[in-house]
Amino acid sequence: MTQKIKVLNHLKKRNITTFQAFSLYQITCLAERIRDLKEDGHKITMEWGKSGDKRFAIYHLVKTAPTKKPQ
């Protein structure tokens, strides 16, 4: 399973952070996988979270891309 599919499947259930992506799937550059998913037509938003003095991105899936019909 590709990293992009792992992230999409995770987002279908709940939001994801960079720390979660690394801890669960060993994905070191979540922002690139999010960009790939957006290019595929998925609507994903990002908000900033904070823990102590650290800020981090939290990604949310708003809408999945329409499935492409085989020709």
VEXBAMI-78901 format. One record per residue (C-alpha): x, y, z; residue in one letter. Coordinates in steps of 0.2 Angstrom, whole numbers, plus 5000, padded with zeros to 4 digits. Layout:
<recs>
XYZA
...
</recs>
This chain:
<recs>
500050005000M
500750174995T
501050315008Q
499650414999K
498350275001I
498850255020K
498650435023V
496950445014L
496350295023N
496850375040H
495950535035L
494350445031K
494250395049K
495050545058R
496250695056N
498150665055I
499650765061T
501450745056T
501950655072F
500550525069Q
501050505051A
502850465056F
502350355072S
501050255063L
501650245045Y
503550305045Q
503050445033I
504250585035T
503550715024C
501650715027L
501450885018A
501950805001E
500750665003R
499350795007I
499850894991R
499750734981D
498050694988L
497450874984K
498150854966E
497050694965D
495550804969G
495250774988H
494750924998K
495950935014I
496051075026T
497451115038M
497351205055E
498751235068W
498751145084G
499851185099K
500651085113S
501651195125G
502751315114D
502651195099K
501451215084R
501051075072F
499851055057A
498250955059I
497550895042Y
495650855040H
494850775025L
493350875020V
492850785004K
493550634994T
493850654975A
492550574964P
493050404958T
493650384940K
492650264930K
493650144920P
493550174901Q
</recs>
